[in-house]
């Protein structure tokens, strides 16, 4: 087993989490990051068109549009 994998397993154990929990948390982080960039850069297209924020773990695509 590589040193990197050993370190990762150690971090998971010390944080009392499993890989699935870390993956879900990372997906949320990516979603929030994408949404904040869209909002801060005012990327939302006019005329009711939508922009994709991201795709969740369930396969759901999240879109944002100007109201």
C-alpha positions in Angstrom: 0.0 0.0 0.0 1.4 3.4 -0.9 2.3 6.0 1.7 -0.4 8.3 0.3 -3.1 5.7 0.8 -1.9 5.0 4.3 -2.0 8.7 5.2 -5.5 9.0 3.8 -6.7 6.1 5.8 -5.1 7.5 8.9 -6.8 10.9 8.4 -10.2 9.2 7.9 -9.7 7.3 11.1 -8.6 10.3 13.2 -11.6 12.3 12.0 -14.0 9.4 12.7 -15.5 9.6 9.1 -15.6 7.2 6.2 -14.8 7.8 2.5 -18.5 8.1 1.6 -18.9 11.0 4.1 -15.8 12.8 2.8 -17.0 12.4 -0.8 -20.5 13.8 0.0 -18.9 16.8 1.9 -16.5 17.4 -1.1 -19.5 17.4 -3.5 -21.2 20.0 -1.4 -18.0 22.1 -1.3 -17.8 21.9 -5.1 -21.4 22.9 -5.5 -21.1 25.9 -3.1 -17.9 27.0 -4.8 -19.6 26.9 -8.3 -22.6 28.7 -7.0 -20.6 31.4 -5.3 -18.6 32.0 -8.5 -21.8 32.3 -10.5 -23.2 34.8 -8.0 -20.0 36.9 -7.6 -19.2 37.1 -11.3 -22.9 37.7 -12.2 -22.8 34.9 -14.8 -26.6 34.4 -14.7 -27.8 34.9 -18.3 -30.8 37.2 -18.9 -34.2 36.4 -20.3 -34.9 33.4 -18.1 -32.1 31.3 -19.5 -30.4 28.9 -17.1 -26.8 28.2 -16.2 -25.8 24.8 -14.7 -24.3 24.9 -11.2 -23.4 21.3 -11.0 -24.6 17.7 -10.8 -25.3 16.1 -7.4 -24.4 12.6 -6.4 -27.9 11.4 -7.1 -27.5 12.5 -10.7 -29.7 15.6 -10.2 -28.6 18.6 -12.3 -28.9 21.9 -10.5 -29.6 25.0 -12.5 -29.8 28.7 -11.7 -31.7 31.3 -13.6 -32.5 35.0 -13.2 -36.0 35.7 -11.8 
